[in-house]
Amino acid sequence: MSIDYRLIGERIKAERKKRGLTQENLAEKLDVSIGYVSQVERGITKISLDLLAEISAILKCDIASLIVGSAVNSENYIKSDILTEISALDPQKRKLLFEFIKILSKS
């Protein structure tokens, strides 16, 4: 099973920003380099379960919220990717996509 470390990293980044922490703040609390935190948030490096647990404790979030649906073959993973792509579309393209989905669901 493949894990999408990029998705986990995006979730860590979102939680960190929600709590008003910088990468530097998080790095200090974890006793790692800022570069390492950056690599984790970009999904470049595989994060250990121990460090993930430490991050979730610092960010005061459930570890499950960081990893659920991060398996590449997971249904949640696909939904997450679809929502990300849709949110990047301009309103006209979203409307066009919606019409396409309605047509597709009728077949």
Residue, then its C-alpha position, 0 to 999 in steps of 0.5 A: m500500500s502506498i501512502d501519500y506523504r504529500l497529503i499528510g504534509e499538506r494537512i500538517k501545514a494546514e494545522r500548523k497555520k491554523r494554530g499560528l505557528t511558523q515552520e521555525n516554531l514547529a521545528e524548535k518544538l520537535d528539535v529538528s531543522i526548519g528544512y526537515v519540517s519543510q520537507v515533511e510538509r511538501g511530502i518529500t520525506k517519509i515521516s515516522l509514526d513517532l514524529l507524526a504522533e509528536i506533531s499531532a500532540i504539538l498541534k493539538c489535533d488527532i493523529a488520525s486527522l493527519i493520516v486518514g485517507s492518505a493511502v493512494n488506493s483509498e476512496n477518501y484519497i480520491k475524493s480529496d484529490i477531486l475536491t482539490e482540483i475542483s477548488a482550483l477551477d474558476p467558476q465557469k469551469r466549475k459550472l461546466l464540470f458540474e454539467f458534465i457530472k450530471i450527464l455522466s451520472k445519468s448514464 
